[in-house]
Amino acid sequence: MDAIPHWGYIDDLTQVKKRDFKLAAIDFAIGIILILVLFFGELKINFMLILIGIFGSLLPDFLLVLLSFFPESKFLSKFDLIHDRFHKKSLNKFTGITTQILTILLTLLTI
């Protein structure tokens, strides 16, 4: 999923601000609420699989936040280089948000 072009909050991990964490927390909360509203009680879907999906989708971004606290980490620096290869850095907010919305709509249509 991370290879789908999208927009993020933080452009420079060396300059993470409290506002960035607040935006990420709000985004996370909205995502969890939407997942629970859409899938909770759905007998066809195993809730553990949903939790695994949430964990897997958040892990790359969590590792990047750790890099802002541990910039000397060779593992996290290498991960950042690999992660950057999947992202389109020249993507503007409109295009990034549009691809995110289209991905959500296509996902909902397949349910």
FENRAQUI-V623926 format. One line per field, one symbol per residue. phi: phi as a letter, one per 30 degrees, with the letter a starting at -180 (. if undefined). A space follows every 50 residues. Layout:
BEGIN
phi = ???
END
This chain:
BEGIN
phi = .dddeacbdccbddbdceddddddddddddddddddddcdidddcddddd ddddedddeedddddeddcbddddddddddddddddccddddeedddddd ddddddddddd
END
